[in-house]
């Protein structure tokens, strides 16, 4: 896995390119690996709740016997949050304004996932 500082740099690049509000890479049990999260956010609460969201989706999928979720999108009035599985042990989270080019963002997130699996 890439170093935390390299992953943090990749997340900061997302802010420059896609105007992300917040982004993070966490373990599936909510432990922070790397982040670009604004001041004032209680990181532990944010990461645990995001891990819980993906865990709940995983449980629901298991009950339906339809495989494991790879990604989820959550919409609010002016923003969207994406959670993308990053292998068996991690999740990438990214919050962006509505209207962001999601296809391009997803491609970039998948490149980050691939870079995490290289080393």
C-alpha positions in Angstrom: 0.0 0.0 0.0 1.2 3.5 -0.7 2.3 5.7 2.1 -0.3 7.8 3.9 1.4 11.0 2.7 1.1 9.9 -1.0 -2.6 9.0 -0.5 -3.2 12.4 1.2 -1.6 14.1 -1.7 -3.8 12.2 -4.1 -6.9 13.3 -2.1 -5.8 16.9 -2.1 -5.5 16.7 -5.9 -9.1 15.7 -6.0 -10.0 18.9 -4.2 -8.1 20.9 -6.9 -9.7 19.1 -9.8 -13.2 18.3 -8.6 -13.8 20.8 -5.8 -14.3 18.0 -3.2 -15.7 19.2 0.1 -14.0 16.3 1.9 -12.3 13.0 1.0 -10.8 10.2 3.0 -9.5 6.7 2.8 -10.5 4.5 5.7 -10.3 0.9 6.7 -13.6 -1.0 6.5 -13.9 -0.7 10.3 -13.5 3.1 10.3 -9.9 3.7 11.0 -8.5 6.7 9.1 -5.7 6.0 6.6 -5.5 9.3 4.7 -7.7 12.4 4.5 -8.4 15.8 3.1 -11.1 16.8 5.5 -11.9 20.4 6.5 -11.4 21.7 10.1 -14.3 21.3 12.4 -15.2 17.8 11.3 -14.9 15.2 14.0 -12.9 12.7 12.0 -13.6 9.7 14.2 -17.4 10.2 13.9 -17.2 10.8 10.1 -15.0 7.7 9.5 -17.0 5.4 11.7 -20.3 6.4 10.2 -19.0 6.0 6.6 -17.7 2.5 7.5 -21.2 1.8 9.0 -22.9 2.9 5.8 -20.8 0.5 3.7 -21.2 -2.3 6.2 -25.0 -1.9 6.2 -25.0 -2.0 2.4 -22.9 -5.1 2.5 -25.2 -6.8 5.0 -28.3 -5.9 2.9 -26.6 -7.2 -0.3 -25.6 -10.4 1.5 -29.2 -11.0 2.6 -30.3 -10.7 -1.0 -27.5 -12.8 -2.2 -26.5 -10.3 -4.9 -22.8 -9.9 -4.1 -20.9 -7.2 -2.3 -21.5 -3.5 -3.0 -18.6 -1.8 -4.8 -19.9 1.8 -4.4 -22.7 3.9 -3.1 -23.8 7.5 -3.7 -25.7 9.6 -1.2 -27.4 12.9 -2.2 -28.2 15.9 -0.2 -29.7 19.2 -1.4 -26.5 20.6 -2.9 -23.9 17.8 -2.5 -23.2 14.2 -3.2 -21.1 11.7 -1.2 -19.5 8.7 -2.8 -18.2 5.7 -1.0 -16.1 3.3 -3.1 -14.7 0.0 -2.0 -10.9 0.0 -2.2 -10.2 -3.7 -2.1 -11.3 -5.9 0.8 -9.9 -3.7 3.5 -10.5 0.0 2.6 -13.1 2.5 1.4 -12.6 5.8 -0.4 -15.0 8.6 0.5 -15.5 11.7 -1.5 -18.1 14.5 -1.0 -18.6 16.9 -4.0 -21.0 19.6 -5.1 -23.9 18.4 -7.3 -23.0 18.8 -10.9 -19.5 17.4 -10.5 -18.5 15.1 -13.4 -19.0 11.9 -11.6 -17.7 9.6 -14.3 -14.4 11.4 -14.3 -14.3 11.4 -10.5 -15.0 7.6 -10.4 -12.2 7.0 -12.9 -9.8 9.0 -10.6 -11.0 7.1 -7.5 -10.4 3.8 -9.3 -6.8 5.0 -10.2 -6.2 5.7 -6.5 -7.5 2.2 -5.6 -5.2 0.7 -8.1 -2.2 2.7 -6.8 -3.0 1.4 -3.3 -2.8 -2.2 -4.5 0.5 -1.8 -6.4 3.0 -1.8 -3.6 
